[in-house]
């Protein structure tokens, strides 16, 4: 694909912006630092992942059905024609037009986002055990990053000369097969996903804290958390830094 190196550079910059949790030093310079959370509790990871997959595929199914798809089906797992197994699948038999197909391809990540919001609402407004808090926080993280993950994954897959999945099909509906148009569409989609996460970073931090075992008992600690966004120029680099302020 043309412009492959440019696409890689832009996506790497966007990833850095998304996962930057900026700090300030004595000269008020924003220094990027990355905080990684290691999730090791498979007892919570497996059912949460199962819930996200089913919800994601149901999103495709529901949107396709709304736009008149015939014989729409979805499932958790099936055998691939060339061997191996496909985890999560949806299919329908008729063309829904550009708008209908776009909504159907986007339906998975839309429903994932909806499930993330429902999980966040449950933690905020109900009394849950620590295990349930971690389960729904994990579900929130999965659902909240679903869109960005699909955009990044399909962009990388296309750079390797292969066919992507949901977002690749969405890009085809929007931009066709022109390399330049696809590059601009991928860039726009990842920019939307990136800044959507940046401006919601306080909630992401809250749920990662819960995954680390910090109970949501003191709701005021999180409900007043805000995110501070600043442009910066330091050490020959320019970008945007994000810092959680409580």
C-alpha positions as CSV (number, residue, x, y, z in Angstrom):
1,X,0.0,0.0,0.0
2,X,1.2,3.5,-0.8
3,X,2.0,5.8,2.1
4,X,2.6,2.8,4.3
5,X,5.5,4.4,6.3
6,X,3.4,7.6,6.8
7,X,0.5,5.5,8.1
8,X,2.7,3.7,10.6
9,X,4.2,7.0,11.8
10,X,0.8,8.6,12.3
11,X,-0.6,5.5,14.2
12,X,2.4,5.3,16.4
13,X,2.0,9.0,17.3
14,X,-1.7,8.5,18.0
15,X,-1.0,5.5,20.2
16,X,1.5,7.5,22.3
17,X,-1.1,10.3,22.7
18,X,-3.8,7.8,23.8
19,X,-1.7,6.0,26.4
20,X,0.2,9.0,27.7
21,X,-0.4,9.9,31.3
22,X,1.5,13.1,31.7
23,X,3.3,14.3,34.8
24,X,4.8,17.8,35.5
25,X,8.4,18.4,36.7
26,X,9.9,21.5,38.4
27,X,10.2,23.4,35.1
28,X,6.5,22.7,34.2
29,X,7.4,20.4,31.3
30,X,5.0,17.7,30.6
31,X,6.8,14.3,30.5
32,X,5.1,11.3,29.1
33,X,4.8,8.2,31.1
34,X,2.9,5.0,30.4
35,X,1.0,3.0,33.0
36,X,0.3,-0.6,32.2
37,X,-2.1,-2.8,34.1
38,X,-1.5,-6.5,34.1
39,X,-4.8,-8.4,34.4
40,X,-4.1,-11.9,35.8
41,X,-7.5,-13.1,37.1
42,X,-8.7,-15.4,34.4
43,X,-11.8,-16.2,36.5
44,X,-13.0,-12.6,35.7
45,X,-11.2,-12.3,32.4
46,X,-12.9,-15.2,30.6
47,X,-16.6,-14.4,31.4
48,X,-16.0,-10.7,30.7
49,X,-14.4,-11.5,27.3
50,X,-17.2,-13.9,26.5
51,X,-19.8,-11.2,27.3
52,X,-18.0,-8.6,25.1
53,X,-17.7,-11.0,22.1
54,X,-21.4,-12.0,22.3
55,X,-22.5,-8.4,22.7
56,X,-20.2,-7.2,19.9
57,X,-21.5,-9.8,17.4
58,X,-25.1,-9.2,18.5
59,X,-24.5,-5.5,17.6
60,X,-23.7,-6.5,14.0
61,X,-26.7,-8.8,13.9
62,X,-29.1,-6.2,15.4
63,X,-28.0,-3.4,13.1
64,X,-28.1,-5.6,10.0
65,X,-31.6,-6.8,10.9
66,X,-32.8,-3.2,11.4
67,X,-31.7,-2.4,7.8
68,X,-33.5,-5.4,6.4
69,X,-30.9,-8.1,6.3
70,X,-32.2,-11.6,5.4
71,X,-31.0,-14.8,7.2
72,X,-28.8,-12.8,9.6
73,X,-27.0,-15.1,12.0
74,X,-24.3,-14.6,14.7
75,X,-22.3,-16.9,17.0
76,X,-19.4,-17.2,19.4
77,X,-17.2,-19.7,17.5
78,X,-17.1,-21.7,14.3
79,X,-14.6,-23.6,12.2
80,X,-12.9,-21.7,9.4
81,X,-12.9,-23.2,5.9
82,X,-9.1,-23.3,5.8
83,X,-8.9,-24.8,9.3
84,X,-8.7,-23.3,12.8
85,X,-11.6,-21.5,14.5
86,X,-13.1,-18.1,14.2
87,X,-14.0,-16.5,17.5
88,X,-17.1,-14.3,17.1
89,X,-18.9,-14.1,13.8
90,X,-21.9,-12.5,12.1
91,X,-23.2,-12.9,8.6
92,X,-26.2,-11.9,6.5
93,X,-27.2,-12.8,2.9
94,X,-28.2,-9.6,1.2
95,X,-26.6,-6.2,0.4
96,X,-27.9,-3.4,2.6
97,X,-26.5,-0.5,0.6
98,X,-23.6,1.7,1.7
99,X,-25.3,3.3,4.7
100,X,-26.9,0.0,5.9
101,X,-23.7,-2.0,5.5
102,X,-21.7,0.8,7.3
103,X,-24.1,0.7,10.2
104,X,-24.0,-3.1,10.4
105,X,-20.2,-3.1,10.3
106,X,-20.1,-0.4,13.0
107,X,-22.8,-2.1,15.1
108,X,-20.3,-4.3,16.9
109,X,-18.2,-1.5,18.4
110,X,-21.3,0.6,19.1
111,X,-22.8,-2.2,21.2
112,X,-19.4,-2.7,22.9
113,X,-19.4,1.0,23.9
114,X,-23.0,0.7,25.1
115,X,-22.0,-2.3,27.3
116,X,-19.1,-0.3,28.7
117,X,-21.5,2.5,29.6
118,X,-23.9,0.1,31.3
119,X,-21.0,-1.4,33.3
120,X,-19.8,2.0,34.4
121,X,-23.4,2.9,35.4
122,X,-23.7,-0.3,37.5
123,X,-20.6,0.5,39.4
124,X,-21.6,4.1,40.0
125,X,-25.2,3.5,41.1
126,X,-25.4,0.1,42.7
127,X,-23.6,-1.7,45.6
128,X,-21.5,-4.4,44.2
129,X,-19.1,-6.9,45.8
130,X,-15.3,-6.3,45.0
131,X,-15.4,-9.3,42.6
132,X,-18.4,-7.8,40.7
133,X,-16.7,-4.4,40.6
134,X,-13.6,-5.9,39.0
135,X,-15.8,-7.9,36.6
136,X,-17.7,-4.9,35.3
137,X,-14.5,-2.7,35.3
138,X,-12.9,-5.3,33.1
139,X,-16.0,-5.3,30.9
140,X,-15.8,-1.5,30.7
141,X,-12.1,-1.6,29.7
142,X,-12.8,-4.2,27.0
143,X,-15.8,-2.3,25.6
144,X,-14.2,1.1,25.9
145,X,-11.1,0.1,23.9
146,X,-13.0,-2.0,21.3
147,X,-13.3,0.7,18.7
148,X,-9.6,1.8,18.9
149,X,-8.4,-1.8,19.0
150,X,-10.3,-2.7,15.8
151,X,-9.1,0.4,13.9
152,X,-5.5,-0.3,14.9
153,X,-5.7,-4.0,14.2
154,X,-7.3,-3.6,10.7
155,X,-4.8,-0.9,9.8
156,X,-1.9,-3.1,10.7
157,X,-3.5,-6.1,8.9
158,X,-3.9,-4.0,5.7
159,X,-0.3,-2.8,5.9
160,X,0.7,-6.4,5.8
161,X,-1.3,-6.9,2.6
162,X,-4.2,-8.9,4.1
163,X,-7.9,-8.3,4.5
164,X,-9.1,-6.7,7.8
165,X,-12.4,-7.3,9.5
166,X,-15.1,-4.9,10.7
167,X,-13.3,-1.5,10.3
168,X,-11.7,-2.6,7.0
169,X,-15.1,-3.3,5.6
170,X,-16.4,0.0,7.0
171,X,-13.5,1.9,5.4
172,X,-14.4,0.1,2.1
173,X,-18.0,1.4,2.3
174,X,-16.7,4.9,2.9
175,X,-13.6,5.2,0.8
176,X,-13.7,2.3,-1.7
177,X,-10.4,0.8,-2.7
178,X,-8.4,4.0,-3.4
179,X,-5.3,3.9,-1.2
180,X,-5.2,7.6,-0.5
181,X,-8.9,7.7,0.5
182,X,-8.4,4.7,2.7
183,X,-5.4,6.2,4.4
184,X,-7.3,9.4,5.2
185,X,-10.4,7.4,6.4
186,X,-8.2,5.2,8.7
187,X,-6.4,8.3,10.0
188,X,-9.7,10.1,10.8
189,X,-11.2,7.0,12.5
190,X,-8.2,6.5,14.7
191,X,-8.0,10.2,15.5
192,X,-11.7,10.0,16.7
193,X,-11.0,6.8,18.7
194,X,-7.9,8.3,20.2
195,X,-9.3,11.7,21.4
196,X,-12.5,9.9,22.5
197,X,-10.3,7.9,24.9
198,X,-8.1,10.9,25.9
199,X,-11.1,13.0,27.0
200,X,-12.5,10.0,28.9
201,X,-9.2,9.0,30.5
202,X,-10.4,9.8,34.1
203,X,-12.9,6.9,33.9
204,X,-10.3,4.6,32.3
205,X,-8.0,5.3,35.2
206,X,-10.8,4.7,37.7
207,X,-11.6,1.3,36.3
208,X,-8.0,0.3,36.1
209,X,-7.6,1.2,39.7
210,X,-10.6,-1.1,40.5
211,X,-8.9,-3.9,38.6
212,X,-5.8,-3.4,40.8
213,X,-8.0,-4.1,43.8
214,X,-8.9,-0.5,44.9
215,X,-12.6,-0.7,45.8
216,X,-15.0,1.9,44.6
217,X,-16.2,2.5,48.1
218,X,-15.2,6.2,48.2
219,X,-17.2,7.4,45.2
220,X,-16.3,11.0,45.7
221,X,-12.6,10.2,45.0
222,X,-13.6,9.3,41.4
223,X,-16.7,11.3,40.7
224,X,-14.7,14.6,40.9
225,X,-11.8,13.3,38.9
226,X,-11.1,15.4,35.8
227,X,-8.7,15.2,33.0
228,X,-6.4,18.0,32.1
229,X,-5.3,18.3,28.4
230,X,-2.2,20.3,27.5
231,X,-0.2,20.8,24.3
232,X,3.6,20.5,25.0
233,X,6.9,21.0,23.3
234,X,9.9,19.5,25.0
235,X,13.1,17.7,24.0
236,X,12.5,18.3,20.3
237,X,9.0,16.7,20.3
238,X,5.6,18.2,20.2
239,X,2.3,16.6,21.2
240,X,-0.6,16.5,23.6
241,X,-0.4,15.3,27.2
242,X,-3.1,14.2,29.4
243,X,-3.1,14.3,33.3
244,X,-5.7,13.1,35.7
245,X,-6.5,15.8,38.3
246,X,-8.4,15.1,41.5
